[in-house]
Amino acid sequence: MDLSILASSSDRYEAYEAAVRREYAWVDDATWRQRRAEFLRQFLARPVIFHTAAFRSAHETAARANMARSLKRLEAG
């Protein structure tokens, strides 16, 4: 359940990402982009994000799309 935000609508996911950034406002932008991108790459490299078949079936594709979009933005600077 904790990871369900990853599969939310793109608007809700972007609001979540903005909230996480605010939580780490003390981190400079370059470091934030680097470390957040590393985190997202690690998650995307997992064979599965959701460990139950039901969550995988319902949420895996959307979660990967949201994280990939976020990663692309971070890498673009």
TORPA-4810 file (N, C-alpha, C, O; in nm, 3 decimals):
<nodes>
NODE_1_0.081_-0.120_0.000_0.000_0.000_0.000_0.086_0.127_0.000_0.049_0.226_-0.063_M
NODE_2_0.197_0.125_0.067_0.281_0.244_0.074_0.327_0.290_-0.064_0.352_0.408_-0.085_D
NODE_3_0.339_0.198_-0.156_0.388_0.232_-0.289_0.276_0.268_-0.387_0.304_0.300_-0.502_L
NODE_4_0.153_0.262_-0.342_0.041_0.285_-0.434_0.044_0.425_-0.495_-0.008_0.444_-0.605_S
NODE_5_0.102_0.523_-0.427_0.112_0.659_-0.482_0.188_0.658_-0.613_0.165_0.744_-0.699_I
NODE_6_0.279_0.564_-0.630_0.359_0.558_-0.752_0.273_0.534_-0.876_0.311_0.572_-0.987_L
NODE_7_0.157_0.472_-0.856_0.069_0.439_-0.969_-0.050_0.532_-0.981_-0.143_0.504_-1.056_A
NODE_8_-0.049_0.641_-0.908_-0.162_0.734_-0.912_-0.166_0.810_-1.046_-0.077_0.794_-1.130_S
NODE_9_-0.267_0.891_-1.062_-0.277_0.972_-1.184_-0.151_1.058_-1.196_-0.084_1.086_-1.097_S
NODE_10_-0.120_1.100_-1.317_0.002_1.179_-1.336_-0.002_1.308_-1.254_0.101_1.349_-1.200_S
NODE_11_-0.117_1.373_-1.244_-0.127_1.496_-1.164_-0.099_1.468_-1.017_-0.025_1.542_-0.952_D
NODE_12_-0.158_1.361_-0.965_-0.137_1.328_-0.823_0.009_1.287_-0.799_0.068_1.323_-0.698_R
NODE_13_0.065_1.211_-0.892_0.204_1.170_-0.877_0.296_1.292_-0.879_0.390_1.299_-0.799_Y
NODE_14_0.272_1.386_-0.967_0.355_1.507_-0.972_0.342_1.588_-0.845_0.440_1.648_-0.799_E
NODE_15_0.222_1.592_-0.786_0.204_1.660_-0.658_0.283_1.588_-0.548_0.344_1.652_-0.462_A
NODE_16_0.283_1.457_-0.552_0.362_1.377_-0.458_0.511_1.408_-0.474_0.581_1.430_-0.375_Y
NODE_17_0.559_1.411_-0.598_0.700_1.441_-0.624_0.735_1.581_-0.572_0.842_1.600_-0.513_E
NODE_18_0.647_1.677_-0.593_0.671_1.813_-0.545_0.676_1.816_-0.392_0.756_1.888_-0.334_A
NODE_19_0.590_1.738_-0.328_0.590_1.731_-0.182_0.719_1.668_-0.129_0.774_1.713_-0.028_A
NODE_20_0.767_1.566_-0.197_0.894_1.503_-0.156_1.007_1.604_-0.172_1.095_1.613_-0.086_V
NODE_21_1.005_1.679_-0.281_1.110_1.781_-0.301_1.106_1.885_-0.190_1.210_1.926_-0.139_R
NODE_22_0.986_1.929_-0.152_0.974_2.027_-0.042_1.028_1.970_0.088_1.090_2.041_0.168_R
NODE_23_1.005_1.842_0.109_1.055_1.776_0.230_1.208_1.780_0.236_1.267_1.786_0.344_E
NODE_24_1.269_1.778_0.119_1.415_1.782_0.110_1.465_1.915_0.055_1.563_1.920_-0.018_Y
NODE_25_1.397_2.022_0.091_1.432_2.156_0.041_1.573_2.197_0.080_1.633_2.282_0.015_A
NODE_26_1.625_2.139_0.184_1.760_2.173_0.231_1.869_2.117_0.139_1.986_2.154_0.152_W
NODE_27_1.832_2.028_0.047_1.928_1.968_-0.047_1.935_2.056_-0.172_1.832_2.092_-0.228_V
NODE_28_2.056_2.090_-0.215_2.069_2.174_-0.334_2.016_2.099_-0.457_2.009_1.976_-0.458_D
NODE_29_1.979_2.175_-0.560_1.913_2.117_-0.677_1.996_2.012_-0.749_1.944_1.908_-0.788_D
NODE_30_2.125_2.037_-0.768_2.209_1.942_-0.840_2.216_1.808_-0.765_2.204_1.701_-0.826_A
NODE_31_2.235_1.815_-0.636_2.240_1.692_-0.556_2.105_1.623_-0.555_2.097_1.501_-0.568_T
NODE_32_1.998_1.702_-0.541_1.864_1.645_-0.544_1.840_1.568_-0.674_1.797_1.453_-0.671_W
NODE_33_1.868_1.631_-0.786_1.845_1.565_-0.916_1.925_1.436_-0.927_1.873_1.333_-0.971_R
NODE_34_2.051_1.441_-0.886_2.137_1.323_-0.895_2.086_1.210_-0.806_2.071_1.097_-0.852_Q
NODE_35_2.059_1.240_-0.681_2.019_1.136_-0.586_1.878_1.084_-0.613_1.853_0.964_-0.601_R
NODE_36_1.787_1.172_-0.650_1.651_1.127_-0.680_1.652_1.041_-0.807_1.581_0.941_-0.815_R
NODE_37_1.731_1.080_-0.904_1.743_1.000_-1.026_1.801_0.862_-0.995_1.755_0.762_-1.049_A
NODE_38_1.901_0.856_-0.909_1.957_0.727_-0.869_1.850_0.640_-0.804_1.839_0.521_-0.835_E
NODE_39_1.773_0.699_-0.714_1.666_0.627_-0.646_1.565_0.572_-0.747_1.526_0.456_-0.740_F
NODE_40_1.523_0.657_-0.840_1.425_0.613_-0.940_1.483_0.504_-1.030_1.413_0.408_-1.064_L
NODE_41_1.607_0.518_-1.070_1.671_0.415_-1.153_1.673_0.281_-1.081_1.647_0.177_-1.142_R
NODE_42_1.704_0.283_-0.952_1.706_0.159_-0.873_1.568_0.095_-0.869_1.555_-0.026_-0.886_Q
NODE_43_1.466_0.175_-0.848_1.329_0.122_-0.846_1.291_0.066_-0.981_1.235_-0.043_-0.990_F
NODE_44_1.322_0.139_-1.087_1.286_0.094_-1.222_1.364_-0.030_-1.264_1.318_-0.106_-1.349_L
NODE_45_1.480_-0.054_-1.206_1.560_-0.171_-1.238_1.507_-0.298_-1.172_1.546_-0.409_-1.210_A
NODE_46_1.421_-0.283_-1.075_1.364_-0.401_-1.009_1.283_-0.481_-1.110_1.219_-0.424_-1.198_R
NODE_47_1.285_-0.612_-1.097_1.201_-0.692_-1.187_1.053_-0.661_-1.168_0.975_-0.663_-1.263_P
NODE_48_1.014_-0.633_-1.045_0.877_-0.591_-1.014_0.881_-0.486_-0.904_0.969_-0.488_-0.818_V
NODE_49_0.787_-0.397_-0.909_0.773_-0.296_-0.804_0.679_-0.348_-0.696_0.706_-0.337_-0.577_I
NODE_50_0.569_-0.404_-0.741_0.466_-0.455_-0.650_0.479_-0.606_-0.640_0.488_-0.676_-0.741_F
NODE_51_0.481_-0.656_-0.520_0.510_-0.797_-0.498_0.388_-0.888_-0.504_0.403_-1.010_-0.514_H
NODE_52_0.270_-0.832_-0.499_0.152_-0.918_-0.512_0.102_-0.911_-0.655_0.111_-0.807_-0.720_T
NODE_53_0.050_-1.021_-0.703_0.000_-1.027_-0.840_-0.110_-0.925_-0.863_-0.116_-0.863_-0.970_A
NODE_54_-0.197_-0.906_-0.767_-0.308_-0.812_-0.783_-0.257_-0.669_-0.800_-0.303_-0.597_-0.889_A
NODE_55_-0.163_-0.628_-0.717_-0.109_-0.492_-0.729_-0.026_-0.478_-0.855_-0.030_-0.375_-0.922_F
NODE_56_0.050_-0.581_-0.888_0.130_-0.577_-1.010_0.039_-0.559_-1.132_0.065_-0.475_-1.218_R
NODE_57_-0.066_-0.637_-1.137_-0.159_-0.630_-1.249_-0.227_-0.494_-1.259_-0.246_-0.441_-1.368_S
NODE_58_-0.264_-0.440_-1.145_-0.339_-0.314_-1.143_-0.252_-0.190_-1.152_-0.298_-0.087_-1.202_A
NODE_59_-0.127_-0.196_-1.105_-0.051_-0.073_-1.084_0.090_-0.067_-1.145_0.146_0.042_-1.157_H
NODE_60_0.147_-0.179_-1.182_0.287_-0.181_-1.226_0.314_-0.087_-1.344_0.409_-0.010_-1.342_E
NODE_61_0.231_-0.095_-1.446_0.254_-0.015_-1.567_0.247_0.134_-1.538_0.333_0.210_-1.583_T
NODE_62_0.146_0.176_-1.464_0.131_0.319_-1.432_0.246_0.367_-1.344_0.297_0.477_-1.364_A
NODE_63_0.286_0.287_-1.247_0.397_0.327_-1.159_0.525_0.344_-1.238_0.598_0.442_-1.219_A
NODE_64_0.553_0.251_-1.326_0.674_0.261_-1.407_0.669_0.384_-1.499_0.771_0.451_-1.520_R
NODE_65_0.552_0.412_-1.554_0.538_0.529_-1.642_0.561_0.658_-1.563_0.631_0.747_-1.610_A
NODE_66_0.503_0.668_-1.445_0.521_0.788_-1.362_0.667_0.808_-1.325_0.720_0.918_-1.337_N
NODE_67_0.732_0.702_-1.280_0.871_0.714_-1.239_0.963_0.742_-1.358_1.058_0.819_-1.346_M
NODE_68_0.935_0.681_-1.471_1.017_0.707_-1.591_1.003_0.852_-1.635_1.102_0.914_-1.675_A
NODE_69_0.884_0.905_-1.628_0.861_1.046_-1.665_0.937_1.138_-1.569_0.999_1.235_-1.611_R
NODE_70_0.931_1.107_-1.441_1.002_1.186_-1.341_1.153_1.179_-1.363_1.223_1.279_-1.353_S
NODE_71_1.202_1.060_-1.392_1.345_1.041_-1.417_1.389_1.122_-1.538_1.495_1.185_-1.536_L
NODE_72_1.310_1.119_-1.642_1.342_1.195_-1.763_1.353_1.344_-1.732_1.444_1.412_-1.780_K
NODE_73_1.260_1.396_-1.653_1.265_1.538_-1.613_1.391_1.568_-1.533_1.458_1.670_-1.556_R
NODE_74_1.424_1.481_-1.439_1.543_1.503_-1.357_1.670_1.502_-1.442_1.760_1.584_-1.421_L
NODE_75_1.678_1.411_-1.536_1.796_1.400_-1.620_1.808_1.517_-1.717_1.918_1.552_-1.760_E
NODE_76_1.695_1.577_-1.752_1.696_1.692_-1.843_1.745_1.817_-1.771_1.788_1.913_-1.835_A
NODE_77_1.738_1.814_-1.639_1.788_1.926_-1.561_1.685_2.028_-1.541_1.711_2.130_-1.477_G
</nodes>
